[in-house]
Amino acid sequence: PANKAEGHNPLCGDEITVFVQVDGDVVSDVKVSGQGCSISQSSASMMSQAIKGKSLDEVRALVHRFKVMMSIEEDADDAAQPAVKLGDLEALQGVVKFPVRIKCATLAWNTLVEALES
């Protein structure tokens, strides 16, 4: 069975549900449904593509790197941290210039974390 979590952004009404199938230690499938602005929907779609087939450690590192890019987490600058490439996700970096929209871009990511912890 897939892990499921629901997220909601009360500022703009974005809603998202994330279903994550984990086999062993690998995200074998992810599905995202919901409605919201183009930023939240784009971020959710790109997140889905980025995490499928990755180990849980790789997914956690990717979530952290994305949140660092969104300026909502500090970069540990730790040599033990794996080097994470964001690839196409870097297209969302411009959202940082609009602080009220950061929650839109990170909604799917925060919901993913909840799903993985459930």
Buried (B, 14 or more C-beta within 10 A) or exposed (E): EEBBBEBBBEEBEBBBBBBBBBEEEBBEEBEBEBEBBEBBBBBBEBBBEBBBEBBBEBBBBBBBBBBBBBEBBEEEEEEEEEEBEBEEBEEBBEBBEEEEBBBBBBBBBBBBBBBBEE
